[in-house]
Amino acid sequence: MKDTSTGASSGEAVREGPDTFKRTALLALGALGIVYGDIGTSPLYALRECFTGPHGIAPTPQNVLGVLSLIFWTLLIIVSVKYLIFVMRADNRGEGGILALMALAMQRQRGQSTPVARPVLITLGIFGAALLYGDGLITPAITVLSAVEGLSVATPVFEPFIVPITLAILTVLFVVQRHGTARIGSLFGPVMCVWFFTLAALGVKELVHNPAVLSALSPVHGVMLLVHNGWHGFLVLGGVFLVVTGCEALYADMGHFGWKPIRWAWFSVVLPSLMLNYLGQGALLLRDASAARNPFYLLAPSWMLYPLVALSAVAGVIASQALISGAFSLTRQAMQLGYSPRMEVVHTSAEEMGQIYLPGINWALMVGVFTLVVTFRSSSALASAYGIAVSTTMVITSIMAYVVARERWGVSRALAIPVAGLFLTVELSLFSANAMKLADGGWFPLLLAVVIFTLMTTWKRGRAILAAKLRASSIPLKELLGSFGDHPPLRVSGTAIFMTGNAEGTPPALLHNLKHNKVLHEQVVLLTILSEDVPHVPGAERVVVEPLEQGFVRVVATYGFMENPSIPDVLKRCREKGLQFQLMGTSFFLGRETLIPTKRPGMAVWREALFSWMSRNARSATAYFRIPPNRVVELGSQVEL
């Protein structure tokens, strides 16, 4: 879901031309910085939480080998098999992510599912998207905090300054968002390459002294840990899960890099580096159990601590940047799919359309992240809130991937059920272990997800009710045009463009204009902008121009959920299709509704009031669609919900 592409808009470019290997390698380098920032910084805290967290177990040799075994097989099953081999096949015209997967499932379901299946899929998809905002808040807080905490390993003097330093770094991170990441984004890959090399080197340094830790790769140790520790062993899965918290990025960023570079980066660099580091930390614990307080930093020699803290902080910032940009991308998709009010979208790069900045989301994230840092004050405390949101999203992804496999790919139940069952068994176990963190802070991302889910569904339902009310108060366009034969209105020169969400009926603004101004322009364009449940709509299919009678023209412009509607773009394509007009002689008529909550059937009064508030605070259509403001006429009306 992260729109921080370093140069490729899809994986298609990887498969063309004579320099395929070079292109794939460069894209794999970019993927290191964008895709793997979150999962790549997990060694900072994941293994530590398994032994020192609220549900940690004693760092005995048997437990250390058992935890390492669980980490290895979790990475293998969840990341390598589920996401990289299966889920990444479910691309929506090259794009991935929870909303893209939901849209893909819905494309196939329309003519085949039961009436209950469609609402269930939509509910799961929207709730999964809402959960990702919680991930977007916690990731910057926990990664930067855990990096800065390395200073206290070097000397206790820094202990009182960890939170202030963290807040200072995060302040810079959020402030620079408005400038975009086009310039510094090219550095993400090389920096993360150094980071993964450092992870591997630190692990190997300790591993050579105790190679017996390699026996942890056997699943037997993981099974024995669960058997011998019983309920306590099950709860440690909540710490183990922290090693895969960045998995959704693999799927969400597929549209920027393609599946091949992402797989290359994982199997050639990321997985070996992560496992070498985890094994190195484990070897250290076998030698010195007291190192469990911070095994990552204690792997490093004393002279390397301060440079390692600096590198960890940079890696944490890169991981945070990916999640912040992902929140921007997710919000834009929600707006296009009709689940969010219009917000300001700023394009920060002339070359990369994925480089966007949403000021409202940015400052809301900043307030949320600061609140988390000040409230929890340590990465260990934050780890208790981390995991439940991501594990829930993973379960939803598995369910939707099963639907796509059955309905779109035609995979038989005999194959789809066992594969999905394997993934769900592992993920539901991890989810259950994370559910034990509810009282320790796990409630926060769930509460946030419920709030965002309520806002998104309220907006969608409210827009549907409003559209139905406007259709009911309108009249068929054919009937209106027929009435002009007996009572033709006064026609004035120029072109009037009436924007309407109903591609068939008469725009309310047109009726109000006739009622109050009693005139009609020589050329009347009825413009409808639609959003499809596909990421991108080909340019040739963007605009459809349909001439009607008596100087009326119907224009329907269609955009994908990864695209931003633009009136200048629509007008340009209209001219190419033969619709002639002078912009200085054109007026845009928009309707502005004042919404009044009522007790009529539709939504609860409190949701109607919430929808009315959201509507008042949404960005104006003039600014959102980039309509020339000096050519706009707004006509207001009251609508009872």
C-alpha positions, -999 to +999 in steps of 0.1 A: +000+000+000+029+023-001+033+048-028+070+054-025+081+039-058+117+043-068+111+043-105+089+014-118+052+015-119+047-021-125+065-054-130+059-054-167+091-034-173+110-062-157+100-087-184+110-065-214+142-056-232+177-071-232+187-058-198+161-078-178+186-090-152+200-055-146+165-040-143+153-067-120+184-062-098+178-025-096+142-029-088+151-055-061+174-029-046+146-004-046+123-030-030+148-034-001+142+002+008+104+004+003+090-031+008+112-045+035+118-015+058+092-027+084+100-064+085+137-055+082+138-036+114+120-063+135+154-077+148+156-045+169+129-058+193+113-091+182+135-117+198+139-095+229+101-094+234+100-132+233+121-133+265+115-100+283+080-090+272+048-094+293+044-130+282+081-137+277+097-170+287+130-178+304+160-177+280+171-213+287+189-231+259+158-252+251+136-221+249+161-201+228+163-229+202+125-232+203+119-195+197+144-194+169+127-224+153+093-207+155+107-175+140+123-194+111+091-214+102+069-184+107+090-165+082+090-194+059+053-202+059+038-167+062+063-146+041+079-171+017+050-194+010+018-174+016+026-140+004+055-145-021+042-176-037+004-175-034-011-141-025+011-121-049-006-140-077-038-122-068-030-089-085-057-064-096-042-053-129-008-053-114-018-037-081-019-053-046-031-045-011-062-053+009-085-029-010-072-041-043-078-077-032-113-068-021-120-051-054-107-082-072-129-105-052-159-083-058-153-083-096-159-120-097-186-122-071-211-099-087-229-125-107-222-156-087-222-149-049-252-152-026-267-120-014-248-124+019-214-129+005-209-095-010-216-075+022-193-099+041-164-094+017-169-057+017-170-056+055-138-077+058-120-056+033-129-023+048-121-035+083-088-048+071-080-015+056-090+003+088-066-019+108-037-009+086-040+027+099-032+013+134-001-003+119+008+030+103+007+047+137+026+020+157+054+013+132+070+047+133+067+048+171+082+014+178+109+013+152+124+047+160+120+042+198+137+008+196+165+023+175+172+052+199+170+028+229+204+016+218+219+047+234+209+034+268+229+002+261+260+023+255+255+043+287+226+049+312+232+086+308+210+087+277+180+071+294+161+103+302+166+116+267+153+086+247+118+099+243+127+135+235+152+123+209+126+100+194+101+128+192+127+151+175+134+125+148+097+118+142+090+156+140+115+159+112+101+129+095+065+143+094+075+178+086+095+168+055+065+148+041+052+178+022+084+178+001+079+142-010+104+114-011+113+117-048+149+128-041+157+108-010+137+078-021+166+066-043+188+063-012+164+040+006+175+009-012+213+014-008+209+023+029+187-007+036+212-028+017+239-016+042+214-024+070+208-059+059+245-065+054+251-052+090+224-076+103+241-105+086+276-095+098+265-091+134+248-125+133+277-143+117+301-127+143+284-145+171+273-175+151+308-187+144+314-190+181+284-213+186+273-229+153+252-254+173+224-229+173+218-238+136+199-268+149+171-244+157+161-246+120+145-279+128+108-276+135+112-301+164+125-274+187+095-252+180+071-280+187+089-290+219+088-254+232+050-253+227+047-288+244+070-281+274+058-246+281+021-252+276+000-220+278+030-198+284+047-213+253+015-204+233+016-168+245+052-164+233+038-166+198+027-130+203+064-121+204+073-144+175+047-127+154+067-094+155+091-109+129+064-108+102+047-075+109+057-060+076+042-087+054+013-066+040+039-043+024+050-072+002+016-075-014+007-038-013+039-027-031+036-052-059+023-026-083+055-005-079+081-032-083+064-064-097+066-098-081+100-108-094+122-081-078+103-085-045+109-122-045+146-118-055+151-093-027+136-116-001+153-149-010+187-134-018+191-107+008+163-102+033+156-137+046+193-148+049+201-115+067+172-117+091+178-153+100+216-148+104+209-120+128+182-139+147+205-169+150+233-147+161+211-132+188+202-167+198+238-178+200+245-148+222+217-158+245+231-193+247+264-179+258+249-152+281+213-153+291+214-118+306+218-104+271+180-109+267+175-073+278+186-061+244+203-089+223+204-069+191+226-041+204+246-064+226+257-083+195+278-053+185+312-045+199+313-014+221+331+007+194+302+001+170+273+010+193+269+046+184+272+041+146+248+012+149+223+034+167+225+059+139+221+033+112+192+017+132+175+052+134+178+057+097+164+022+090+136+030+114+128+063+096+128+044+062+104+018+076+082+046+090+082+065+057+069+034+040+040+031+064+032+068+062+032+068+024+011+037+026-015+056+047-016+083+020-021+057-008-047+038+012-067+070+018-066+079-018-079+044-027-107+048-001-117+082-016-119+067-051-139+037-039-164+059-021-154+051+015-138+085+024-147+121+020-126+142-005-093+153+010-065+174-003-040+153-024-007+169-033+015+154-060+051+158-048+068+145-080+063+153-116+077+119-127+061+095-102+023+096-099+025+075-068+043+102-049+015+119-031+010+138+002-022+142+021-017+170+047-048+160+068-036+124+071+000+134+078-008+156+107-033+132+121-007+104+120+019+128+136-005+135+166-013+098+169+024+087+168+034+113+193+006+102+216+018+066+214+054+075+222+046+098+251+020+073+265+040+040+262+075+055+265+093+023+254+094-001+225+087-030+249+054-014+260+045-006+224+052-042+214+021-051+235+000-030+212+017-042+181+006-074+163-031-077+168-040-053+140-016-069+115-025-105+125-062-096+119-054-081+085-034-113+076-064-135+084-087-113+063-062-115+034-062-153+036-100-154+035-102-131+005-073-149-013-093-181-009-124-164-025-103-152-054-087-186-059-121-203-060-141-178-079-116-162-102-089-188-108-113-218-106-091-237-081-109-268-067-119-270-031-097-301-027-066-278-032-078-244-020-092-255+014-060-273+026-037-244+015-059-218+030-064-240+061-026-242+066-023-204+065-053-198+087-041-223+112-008-205+116-023-170+115-052-178+139-027-192+164-007-160+161-038-139+163-050-157+194-016-152+211-017-115+202-053-113+215-039-118+250-022-084+246-056-066+246-053-054+282-016-044+277-023-020+248-037-042+221-070-025+225-056+007+209-053-004+172-086-023+175-104+008+188-088+029+161-098+004+135-134+004+148-135+042+146-121+044+111-144+015+100-174+034+113-163+066+095-157+047+062-190+028+062-210+058+074-196+078+045-204+051+020-239+045+033-246+082+036-236+088+000-259+060-011-289+075+008-281+110-005-279+097-041-313+079-037-329+111-023-316+132-052-328+106-077-362+106-062-365+144-064-352+145-100-370+138-132-359+117-162-337+137-186-359+125-216-390+139-199-372+173-193-360+175-229-395+167-241-410+196-221-387+220-240-408+215-271-438+233-257-420+257-234-385+263-247-363+281-222-342+312-231-309+300-245-277+320-238-243+317-255-216+295-241-213+261-225-226+249-191-211+218-175-233+202-148-216+177-126-238+148-114-233+115-098-262+100-117-252+092-153-289+087-163-310+114-145-312+152-146-287+170-123-304+188-095-283+218-102-297+220-137-333+220-124-324+247-098-308+268-125-339+265-147-362+273-118-343+304-105-324+318-135-349+306-162-321+302-188-302+274-205-268+276-223-265+268-259-244+237-251-251+217-219-227+190-208-238+165-182-206+153-166-204+122-144-171+109-129-171+073-120-146+051-101-141+015-111-129-013-088-097-016-109-064+003-102-061+021-135-084+027-165-067+029-199-066+064-214-085+053-245-114+042-222-113+072-199-140+094-214-172+085-233-190+114-251-226+109-260-244+136-280-280+141-270-307+163-285-313+200-281-276+208-275-272+184-246-241+162-243-235+134-218-199+128-207-189+099-185-153+099-172-140+068-155-110+065-132-094+036-113-090+036-075-052+044-078-059+075-100-069+111-092-098+125-111-090+157-130-114+180-148-086+195-170-077+160-181-114+152-188-118+184-209-087+176-229-100+142-238-134+156-246-118+179-272-100+150-287-133+133-291-148+163-309-166+182-281-157+218-288-160+247-263-141+277-251-130+275-215-136+312-209-171+308-221-178+277-200-195+277-166-194+247-141-226+242-121-222+223-089-248+213-063-242+218-026-265+200-003-272+209+033-279+177+050-305+174+078-306+143+100-340+127+106-355+096+122-365+082+089-353+047+079-318+047+065-292+052+092-293+059+129-296+096+137-261+097+152-247+083+120-266+108+099-252+136+121-217+121+116-222+119+078-235+155+078-204+166+097-181+147+074-198+162+043-194+197+056-157+192+062-149+174+030-128+192+004-148+211-021-154+195-055-139+226-071-105+220-054-106+182-055-114+179-092-092+209-101-120+229-116-111+265-125-125+283-095-135+315-114-158+294-136-178+277-109-214+283-099-227+265-068-265+260-062-275+249-028-304+228-015-316+211+017-319+173+018-335+154+047-317+121+053 
